Amino acid sequence: MEAEAGGSIDRVGAILMALSIFLISIGCNNLAKWGTLLAKPEAPFSVLDMSPAPMMIVSGVFVFQAFLVWSRRRLAAGQKPLMALEVIGTPQERAASFCLFVIGAITSAIAFLIPLYVQIVQGGTSLQTAVALIPLSMASVAAAISVVRLYDRISPRRISRFAFLLATIGAAMLGMVIHNDWSNGMVIISMIVLGLGEGALVALLFNVLVSAFPKEKAGDVGSLRGTANNLATAVGTALAGALIVSVLAMSINRDLAQHPLLPGELKTQINLD
């Protein structure tokens, strides 16, 4: 973040950025509780029976656009904005930032679902949950360290494509092979493949952003990465939670509410919601 010559920062820009992140995070975190489209009884308010969660997300996006407009006005007036807009000034840099957000959201969702699965479905302990995430973490670190050696031989574009492909394959394999036996070798292999793709992407994209600007812009690149990472963590975890709740609701409705052998009196006595 850049400060003005007098030592003060762009307070309006800081408020707009914080408000944007707040609205998007709160909206995503409450999609399952307040409703993904129509408002549920738990929602604090509704507008035309619409859930406030998606409205907050959309509002957060508009507030971020307001932050960009405000920052451009400060630049035109000869003042320094909260964040140097050069770090997202070209389509390539915006694409790199968006890729950081996407891979961060995917990893956060899986890192949320795996402990949930181990503890609730398998009845595992906290130690077992930590051990289950070791393949993902170790592969991510190894890929982040190793990918630097490939820059001279393979273009960043090709590396990022292969890394995204690895992450996609790992996530798809994990969804196909996971079951109530964590010792399954294919589950561990899936976590390793996903970790390799995630680690390579994060290291590559951050290096691309840093190398594209002079050293004095490194703080802005770091701030952009931190913001994207924090927002991705909130969004990925929230969407994963909303997905789990939706799948569980569909499963209950199919297996219990519509079960032909369960008497209607029993169904009316149980609050399936």
Secondary structure, 3 states (H helix, E strand, C coil): CCCCCCCCCCHHHHHHHHHHHHHHHHHHHCHHHHCCCECCCCCCCCECCECHHHHHHHHHHHHHHHHHHHHHHHHHCCCCCCCCHHHHCCHHHHHHHHHHHHHHHHHHHHHHHHHHHHHHHCCCCHHHHHHHCHHHHHHHHHHHHHHHHHCCCCCHHHHHHHHHHHHHHHHHHHHHHCCCCCCCHHHHHHHHHHHHHHHHHHHHHHHHHHHCCCHHHHHHHHHHHHHHHHHHHHHHHHHHHHHHHHHHHHHHHHHHHCCCCCCHHHHHHCCCC
